[in-house]
Amino acid sequence: MKKATLKKGDAVLIPDLDITAGFFERFRGLMFTRSIPDSYGLLIRPCNQIHMMNMRFPLDVIYLSEDGTVLHIDENIRPWAIGKTVKKAVGVVEINAGACARLGIETGDRLTIEKSIM
């Protein structure tokens, strides 16, 4: 996986963002993971719908357009649920449940992904 940060303007929201690379990483996502720190997120791209099969904890899922606009947020989506299909989404960011409210992420915000050079 590639490393990046998720930003809103100049503010770093998620300093440890993994970007999936390939079908298997996209399919696996966070399945079987016990927990993630609040500083961590996973960008799955391409993706416009998620499933929570084999998940052990709830997530906030941010659906992004090509330019990083937040099209939809599934807040506190529980294990074994299926997320909404967001047709214009090109990717999703999965973070801990409650993080969108804590970080002030809302539909219509423009987020940027800054890839790490390391």
N, C-alpha and C positions, 0 to 999 in steps of 0.2 A: 504494500500500500504506500501511496505517496502521502507526505505530510504537508499540512497547511494550517492557516488560521482563518477563522470566520470573523469578519468585521462589519460594523455598521458605522459608516463614516470613518472617523479616526479611532473609534473605540473597538478594542479587541473583545469580542464576546466569548469566543471559544478559542483558546490558545493552542489546543491540541486537537486538530481536525485531521482525521484519516480520510483519504480519498480512495474509493475502491478502484481496482484495476483488473478488469476482466469479469467474465460471467460468474465464476465460482465465488469470488469475493462479494459481488453484488447479491448473489443468491443467499450466501451464508449471513451476510450483514452482521448483526449482533446476536444471532441465535446461539444458544448454549452459554452465553456470557453471563456471569453471576451479577455483575454490577459494573458501572462506569463512573469515573469521577466527574464532578460538575464541570471541570475544565475540558472535558473530552466530548467530541462529536464525531459522527461518521457521515460523510457525503457519499451517497449512492447515485451514480449517474451512468447511463441514462436510467431514469425511474420516474413513474408518475402514479404509482400505487405501491403500498407496502403491505406485508402481512406480519403478524406477530406470533407465528407458529414457533414453538420451541423457545419462546422468550420467557424470562424469569422475572422481569420487572417492567413497569410501564414507561412509556416514552412520550415526549413531545416530538412531532414530526413536522418539519417545515418544508413545504413544497415550493420550489423555486422555478422561475422562468429563466430563459436563456440569459437575460441581462441581470439576474440576481434578485428580481422583484419577488417578494413573498406573495404567492398566489393564494395559499390556504395553509392553515395550521391545524393539525389534529393534536389537541392537547390531552395529555394523560390517557393515551390509548393503551389499553390493557393487553396483557398476554393473551394469545389465541384469537385476537380480533383481526379484522381486515380493514385497512384504511380506505378512505375515499379515493376514487380515481379522479385525478386532476389532469384533464386532457392536455392543457398547455404547459404542464410542468415538464422540465427536462431532468430534474434531479430533486432529491430530498436530503435533508440533514436530520439525522436522528440524535437527540440529546435527552438528558434526564427529564422525566416528567416534572413540570413546574418551572423548568428553566426559561421557557418563553416569557412567562409572566415576570419572573425574577429579573431577566435581562431586558425587558421592555420590547420584545420582538412582536410586531403586529403585522397583519395583512396589509400589503401596500408598501412596507419598508423595502429599501434596497440594500441588500447585503453583498459583500464582496468576499471572495476567497483568494487569499494571498498564499501562493505556494512557497514552501520552504526551499531555499537553495541548497540545503544540506541533504 
